[in-house]
């Protein structure tokens, strides 16, 4: 069992010593170089003596049972509940962050819920969850905790989901995704300028992660892009993004366009108009993508799944409620037999739109 350390300093992986006495963190492309006592930009990985430690192992900002569609994952065990949690910190600095109270947290007192990986797995089983999601903040930065929790879940037949920006270096990427069953990657934009100015990151690193996931792993992959008015919502950029996905990842990778609302350091930017989202969906479909969705707005057509063979509705969605189900148990159109890409295991769940906070009991049997 991986015990929660009393001083919250769990040994971290992926670092090396530099000639000048500092230690470089090799987890993500930032490659933070730390003197003793310093923290990386993510704030949760720190140098302690002659190594890197994870300061949030076993600590969470809260656990909640969500619909899997909220991650968003529309082609992974539809209708089922997922036990979701995050910690604190992030390795990007997105000025538009919509979970900023968690991802930008610097007060560890807010991490009130403590849970070992085994307790998380038991709680998921107890509450009837088919999967556990590492979300709310990027799980890349708490790799050791997420991997241990995923291992524990696998022992109970529970799948693991990562909601991530995909900003991770090649070596740790192999270990991290080896233990994940599904992932939603937040492709924030399709220009280096956007990543540099608004996220202090680099686009190529994320594209490299996406290609790795699709071509070198068995992980189910979906993508989300938050469309921000005046920043990444032009027809040209949406076209280039859609064409890249079609050409480099293939037509079966679902793409979600999500609506922005003013938050964090971009409160002066207006909400994304619904027509912008619908235009983006039309562009992506025209570029050959088969499954394109709209998020953060109520739009039945933009939320539903359609057969690319006969055009019929396969999964109708009203927000997170499944209103229509026209798939066979092995994921084929019930009318024409065309396969629908995804992970479908028997009939759909009926969790709907419920959101239920839960407390993890360490002593649970």
Secondary structure as GFF3:
##gff-version 3
##sequence-region A 1 365
A	DSSP	beta_strand	10	11	.	.	.	ID=ss1
A	DSSP	beta_strand	15	17	.	.	.	ID=ss2
A	DSSP	beta_strand	23	25	.	.	.	ID=ss3
A	DSSP	beta_strand	33	34	.	.	.	ID=ss4
A	DSSP	beta_strand	45	48	.	.	.	ID=ss5
A	DSSP	beta_strand	51	54	.	.	.	ID=ss6
A	DSSP	beta_strand	59	60	.	.	.	ID=ss7
A	DSSP	beta_strand	62	67	.	.	.	ID=ss8
A	DSSP	three_ten_helix	68	70	.	.	.	ID=ss9
A	DSSP	beta_strand	81	86	.	.	.	ID=ss10
A	DSSP	alpha_helix	100	103	.	.	.	ID=ss11
A	DSSP	three_ten_helix	108	110	.	.	.	ID=ss12
A	DSSP	beta_strand	113	114	.	.	.	ID=ss13
A	DSSP	alpha_helix	117	126	.	.	.	ID=ss14
A	DSSP	beta_strand	131	134	.	.	.	ID=ss15
A	DSSP	three_ten_helix	139	142	.	.	.	ID=ss16
A	DSSP	alpha_helix	143	155	.	.	.	ID=ss17
A	DSSP	beta_strand	159	164	.	.	.	ID=ss18
A	DSSP	alpha_helix	170	178	.	.	.	ID=ss19
A	DSSP	beta_strand	182	186	.	.	.	ID=ss20
A	DSSP	alpha_helix	192	194	.	.	.	ID=ss21
A	DSSP	pi_helix	195	199	.	.	.	ID=ss22
A	DSSP	alpha_helix	203	216	.	.	.	ID=ss23
A	DSSP	beta_strand	220	227	.	.	.	ID=ss24
A	DSSP	alpha_helix	235	248	.	.	.	ID=ss25
A	DSSP	beta_strand	254	259	.	.	.	ID=ss26
A	DSSP	alpha_helix	274	286	.	.	.	ID=ss27
A	DSSP	beta_strand	292	295	.	.	.	ID=ss28
A	DSSP	alpha_helix	300	303	.	.	.	ID=ss29
A	DSSP	beta_strand	305	306	.	.	.	ID=ss30
A	DSSP	beta_strand	313	318	.	.	.	ID=ss31
A	DSSP	beta_strand	321	325	.	.	.	ID=ss32
A	DSSP	beta_strand	356	358	.	.	.	ID=ss33
###
